[in-house]
C-alpha cells in the first residue's frame, strides 16, 4: 500500500468517525446529572479465598478487583472493613483471586451474601480447597484461574480498604490448554457483573489492535 492510498484510507476512516460522532452527539443531546457514584461497569466478579493460620478458609465475592501493574504483576481488591475476610487478609497478608465461570455463578453470589463468621463456605458450596506452595491460603479448585497474591499495601479509602497484592504465581486448569500450548481463557465460560446482575460474556467483537491492523 503506497502513501497516497494510506492517506486516502485515513481520510475515509476520519470521515466515518466524524459521521459516527455527529450521530452520537444528536443521540446524546439530553442527559441526567447524578450525584457521584460508582458506575464503572461491567466488571469481573471474582471469588477471593483467604485463610488465617489454622482457622477455616473463607471466600468473599468481590466485584471491585482489577489489574494495577504488569511488572511486577500486581492486582487490587477493595473490601469493606466490616467484612469477615477483611480481617483475615489483613492479618495473613495474602489472598487468592479466583475467576468465576457460569457454573460457579450461584456459589459466587452465595459467598457474597453470606458471612464466613456463620458458615464454612467451601463446605456449603461443595467447593474444593486447592493448596499450593505459593501461599498458606487455598485457592478454589473449580475455578479455571487462580491468582496467588501477597499484600504489599493497604489503602484506607473510606467505605472500602484497597488491598494491593503482588502476584506470586498463577495456576490454570489444564483442561483448557489447546494443542498449541495456549490457555483458551475464552472457553472457560467467564462471567461479568454489571449494576447488581451477573452476565455471561457475549460474542467476540474484535481483537486488540484490530482497528488499525492492515487488511
N, C-alpha and C positions, 0 to 999 in steps of 0.2 A: 504494500500500500504506500503510494507516494505522499509527499507533504500536502499537495493540493487536495487529494482525496481525504486525508486526515482532517484538514481544516474544514472541508465541506461536511464531513461526518460530524465534527464537533459542533458546527453551526446548526445542523439539523437537530442534534441532541439538545442544544441550548433552546431552540425554538419549541421543541416538545416540552422541555422542562418549564419554559415560560407559560405555555398554554395550561399545563397542569397547575402551576402556581396561581394563575388567574382564576381557574375553576375553583381551587381551594379557597381563594380569597372570597369569592362570591358565596361559596357554601358556608363559610365561617364568619359571615357578617355579624351574626348575633351569638354572643357567649355570655354565660353567667359567671360572676366572680364569686368564688367560695373562699372561706377562711383557710389559712394554711393547714395542709393535711398531707398524708402520705397516699399518693395516687400513682405511684410508680409500679404499674402492673403491665403484663403478668410477671411473676417472679417464680423461682423454683420453690417448691415445698420440699423440705428435707427433714429427715429424722436424725437428730443428734443424740448419739449414745454417749454415756459417761458413767464413771464409777469412782467412788472414793474409798480406797483401802479395801477392807473386807465387806463393806456394805453391798447390798444388791445393786446390780447395774440398773440404770434408768435410761429412759428415752424421752426426749422432748421434741415436739414438732416445731420447726422454725420456718417462717416464711421470709424473714429478714436475714438472708445469708448471701454472701457474694464473694467474688474474687477481688482481691485488692492489690496483688502483686504477682508477677510471674517469676522474678529472680531476685530474692528467693521466693519460692512458691508460698503464697500466703492466702488465707481466706478469713472471713469475718462472720460472726453470728451475733445477733443482738437479742438479749434476753432480759425480761423484767426481773428486778432483784428479788421479788417475792416468789418467783418460780422455784420449785424444789431443785431443779437441775442447776440453777444459777450457783447455789452454794457448793454443789458437788464439783462443778467445773472450776470454780474459784479456788477451792481447796486442793483439788487434784492437779490442776494446771494442765489438763488435757481433755480432748473430746474427739469424737469421730463423726464426720458428716457422712450420712448415708443417703444416696439418691433414691428417690421414690418412683416406683412404677405403678401402672394401673392396678396390678394385683396387690399392691401394698397400700392403696389409697384408703381403705377402711381403717387399717391399722394406723396409718398416718394421722387420720382425723381423730381416732380414739385417743391416741397418745397426746394429742393436742388439747383435749378437753378433760382428761383425767389426770390426777396428780400422782406422782410417784410416791408421795407420802402415804397414799392409801392402797396402791396397787403395785404388784410386780408386773410391769408392762410386758416384759419378754414372755412371761408365763401366760398372761391374759390373752395376748395376741398370738400365742403359739409361734413366736419368733425364736430364732436360734442365735445364741451368742457365738460370735466368731472371734477367736483370740489370735493375737499376733505378738511377736517380739517387739513390735514398734512401740506399743503403749500397754499400760495396765488395763485401761478401759477396753471393752469388747466392741466390735462392730456388729452390724446386723447381717447375718449370712445371706438372707434372702434378697438383700439389696445388691444390684449389679455393680455398684461402685462405692467403695468406702475410702474416705479421705481422712487420714490419721493426722491429728494436729496437736501441737503443744502450745499453750498460751504464752504469748510474748508480751502482751499488754492488755490492760482493761481500761476502757474509756468510760467514765461515768457521765452519761449524756443527759439524763433526765428520767423519762419514763423507762428507758432501757439502758442497760450497760452493753457496750460493744466489746466482744472478746476478739482480739486479733490472734490468729493461730498460724504458726509456721507449719507447713505440711512436712511431715516426717516420711510419708510414703503413701502410696495408693494401691489398693487391691481391687481387682476386677474379676468378674465372673467369666471364666474361660469358655463358657458355652457360647459367648458372643464374639469370640475370635474367629475371623474369617480365614480362608485358605492362604491369604497373603500376609497373615500375621497382624492384621489390623483389627482393632477393637471396634465393633459395629455398634456404637452407642445408640444410633438411631433405631436399632431393632429391639432395644430393651423395653420400650413402652413407657418412657418417662412422662410425667405429668407436670402441669403448671398450675399455679394458684393465682386467681385474679378476683379481687374485691369480694372475698368471702366464699369463693367457689373454686372447685377443682376441675381442671380440664385436661383431656388428653391432647397431645400435640397434633397439629394438623399436617397438611401436606407440605412437602418441601417446596419453597418458593424460589430458592436460588442458593448459590454457594458464595462464600466470602470472596469479594472482588469481581463477581460476575458482571457488574455494571460497567466495568472498564476493560473487561477482557476482550481481545480481538476475536472475531468470529472466524 
